[in-house]
Amino acid sequence: QVQLVESVGGWVQAGGSLRLSCAASGSISSINAMGWYRQAPGQQRDMVATITNGGSTNYADSMKSRFTISRDNAKNTVYLQMNSLKPEDTAVYYCNAGVLVTSGPNIRYREVWGQGTLVTVSS
């Protein structure tokens, strides 16, 4: 079993910064891509940014210049640095990972989600 545990989000004023982290633990053989998604009230869950195990990144256009995703493969942890936050960035942020999970002699691919962490940006 694999778990993703996210750091606590929080409240920040517009223009401020916040850093999220997400650590994977469990019977992990290796982790492929990791990413952050977000879901605002009444909206669908959208991709914020993803990063491969080789460090290649992909961002949603509206966040490309303000957010930075990074990862520490030794710690199975992904980070999201968010700068110049706007009220429209208010959402629950979810961590996601594609994990190869060891199960006895077998290795299985699992897509795992964190529990979500609320980020609130006030104007």
N, C-alpha and C positions, 0 to 999 in steps of 0.2 A: 504494500500500500504506500502511496505517495501523497504527501500533503504540501500545499503551498501556503505559507503563512505570511501575510502582508503586515507591514507596519501600520500604525494608526495614522489616518489621514489628518484631518483637522480643519481649522478655520483660518482663513488668511484674508487680508484686505486686497482689493484689486491692485495689481502692480507688484504684489509680493511674490515670494518663492516658497516652494515646498518640495521636499524630496521623499519619495516613496521607495520602499524596499520590499522585496519578496524573496523568501528563502524556501527552497525545496528540501524536503527530507523524506527518508523512507528507503525502500529497497530500489535504489536508483542504479542502473547500469550506466546510463549517460542521458544527457538532456540535449535535445535538438534545439529548435527555436524556442525563445521565450518572448513574452510580450505583455503589453498593457492594453486593456480595453476599458471603456467607460460607458456608463448608462445614466443619462439624466432622467429625471422624473417624467414618465409618460413617453419616453423615447426608446428606441432600440439600442442594443449594445453595439458600440462602434469601436473599431480599432484605433488606438492611439499611436502605438509604435511597436515594432517587433525587432528582434535581434537574433541572428543565428549564432551557433556555437563558435563560428569563426569570426564573429564581430560585425557582420554586415547588417546594416540597419535599414529600416523602412518606417516612414512616418506618414500620418495623415497630413494632408496639405496644410490644414489650418493650424497645425501644431509644430510644423517642421522647424520654424525659426525660434520657437520658445521652449520646446521640450527636448531633453536629451536622454536617450535610453542607453544603459550600459549594463555589463554583467561581469561577475567574478566567477569564473568557471570552477575555481578551487573551492568556493563556498556555495556553489549552486544557487547563487543569488543574482537577481536582476534589480536594477534601480531605475527610477524615473525622476529626473531632475526637471522641475517645472518652474519656469521663470515668467515674469510679466503676466501673471495670472489674471484672468478676466472673470466676471460673474458667470459668463456662459460656460466656463470650465467646471462649474459646480456639477458634481456627479458622483456616483459610486464608481470607484476605479477597481478593476479586477485584473489580477495577475493570471497569466496563462502559460503553460509549458507543454511541450511535446516530449514525453519522457519514455525512455526504454526501461521497463521495470523488470527486475529479476524476480522470478517465481519458481523456486526450486531449480531444475535444470533448464527452465524456459526463460526466454526474454520476450516481453510483450510490449507493444507500443500503446501508450495511454495519453490522452489529452486531459490535462488536469487544470482545474480552475481554483483560484483562491476564493476566500469567503467574501471579498469585497471590502473596500474601505472608503468612507465618505470624505470627500473634499468639498468644502464650502468656501466660495469666494464672495466676499461682500463688496458692494460698490461704495 
